[in-house]
């Protein structure tokens, strides 16, 4: 601990020495901008072509969505670009759109933009990774310039929840520049306009002076936001302490005291929707491994001392979930109990499965979302080694590559997966996306599970939805389709002079930040 303190302190001194500015210039720059550190690259600025949390945060500043989730209203979906939503019948939703809203290039926001956006996502040729969030839509029908109707395949009671993911894009601009150019130079209706993006370095956005005044996000008060890519956690902390950055995500629990004791920064922490799990290729989608054997999967569950990891590595800034669903989700089943730590039982199960001497398996990990990912992954590998399973770690730094490999079925073996449910407080957002057999990120194949997830997705009765999701979680627990590890906390380091707090939906609302007088 002392050695890490010294390392951070030395880094802070180094960074500070490199940021010497005239006093007036430095003070003015501090009031005009906020710098946010990201631990991984933003893969794209096209909101329909990624599942990256960091890119979603950037999207939230450049674009607006049809529905908006406000922390002031317990994150329930409310009006966004759609001023109102109502159900006309079990398979028809009508949206009344905001009037007078324009995109950053002056193009009008209207029903045409909404239809273009949703049709684009749903078109298989687009290859949108977010398509599964909208496949409940059968047709987008324009009623008039400010009204659209969404005709659904089946009843879909969670429509308002999922429309919080509907980032609306400008049809004329996107058609004129093409998908590739749009992914680099985006145009939205959001509180900030695009300025510059250097991949692996930074994204710079500036306040939109023409932002629509009725937006629930409010008018931006900071002129410039810089999202910097800084992979090393120690460097992020050093930059925070020296003033080089103003907000950092995923502060390791053992560094909380460093931040608090600095005098320059503070901690803002809260439980979030993100759930971390070990995903198992039980369907042999990527390759045929011992994971197709249920006894092997059970052995993995018994082999890992999750409680010890959460206590010693995460310092209590975590909550165990046996169901793999977050208690904040609608549909969470608290009756599902975790597998206890029992390495001897794990060895017995491996022997019964035909692997008395264990086996070797690929263990995929990535950067950017999981708190203390290296320490947690090393601990998991260590527990597995004790029962004879050699977890050969393959770390993927680029989250865009991680997603691409997952979609293409190249994630053989185990994945240390982290899923924030796209900030949707509904079990469908995690279970369907990661375990429905036809979804691009799913490595699970079970007809009964598919049926339960379909029932949960389409039933109008909340009680029946709850029952379907409970049965799904119990089935997944019994067959060990994944090994849930923990519900995560966001632990953010913040400049002490900045008015800003972390949110339970994991969306960093830097657009609402302001400097203290």
VENFENQUI-V862883 format. One line per field, one symbol per residue. ss: DSSP state (2 for helix, 1 for strand, 0 for the rest). phi: phi as a letter, one per 20 degrees, with the letter a starting at -180 (. if undefined). Layout:
BEGIN
ss=???
phi=???
END
This chain:
BEGIN
ss=0222222222222222200000222222222211111100000000000000222222222200101110222000111001111111100111111000010000010022222222222202220000222000111111110011111100000022222220100022222222222222000000011111110001111110000000000000000111111000222222222200001100002222222200001111111111111111000000000222022222222220022222220000011000000000010000000000002222222222000000111111110000002222222222222200111111110022222222200000011111102220010222222220000000000022222222222200022222222222222222200111111111111110011000000000022201100
phi=.fffgffffffffffffecfcggffffffffebcddedebfefadefecbceffffffgfeeccdfdcddffclmffcgcfefbcbeeagcbdddeefdnecfgenffeafffffgfffffffgfflffegffcffeebddeebgdbcddedfbgcfegfgfffdefedeffffffenfffffdcfccdffcdfcbcdgmcacdccgefdfffefffnffddfcddeeecfefffgfffffenfcdbcelffgfdfffffefndbcdccafcffcdbeedffelfeaecgffefffffgffffdefgffffeeelneacfcfendfgfffofdfffdffffbffffffffffencfdmadbfcecbdoceflgfffffffffffffdoeeeefcedfefffgfffffemdefndceeccellmdebggfdfffdcfgeffdedcbbgffgfffffffdfffgfffgffffffffffffelfbdfdaeededdecgfedeacfdfemefeffefbeff
END
